[in-house]
Amino acid sequence: MGMIKGKFLTVLYRAPFGDPIAIDVDGYVLSLRRDEAQLVEVEEFNA
């Protein structure tokens, strides 16, 4: 479970103090702590 380069993700929810963050990766909901989420490199995609 996790993410690989080239996958699309959507931020679903951020807790009130920013930890944890829930993201959707190809239909799988993944929960990350803020320090883990900071390690994810993203590019904005405009359809």
SVG drawing of the C-alpha trace seen along z (x, -y; Angstrom):
<svg xmlns="http://www.w3.org/2000/svg" viewBox="-13 -23 23 25">
<polyline fill="none" stroke="black" stroke-width="0.4" points="0.0,0.0 1.2,-3.4 2.0,-5.6 4.3,-5.4 5.4,-8.0 2.7,-9.0 -0.3,-8.2 -3.1,-10.8 -4.2,-11.7 -6.9,-13.8 -6.8,-15.3 -10.1,-14.3 -9.8,-15.6 -7.4,-17.4 -7.9,-17.2 -8.4,-20.5 -4.8,-20.8 -3.5,-19.4 -2.7,-15.9 -3.7,-13.4 -4.5,-14.0 -6.6,-11.6 -5.9,-11.2 -7.5,-9.1 -5.0,-7.2 -6.8,-5.3 -9.8,-4.5 -7.8,-3.6 -8.0,-6.0 -4.6,-6.5 -4.1,-8.4 -0.8,-10.2 0.7,-12.2 1.8,-15.7 5.5,-14.8 4.9,-11.9 2.8,-14.0 5.6,-16.6 7.7,-13.9 5.2,-13.4 6.1,-15.4 3.1,-16.6 2.4,-18.5 -1.0,-20.2 -3.0,-18.6 -5.5,-20.8 -7.8,-18.7"/>
</svg>
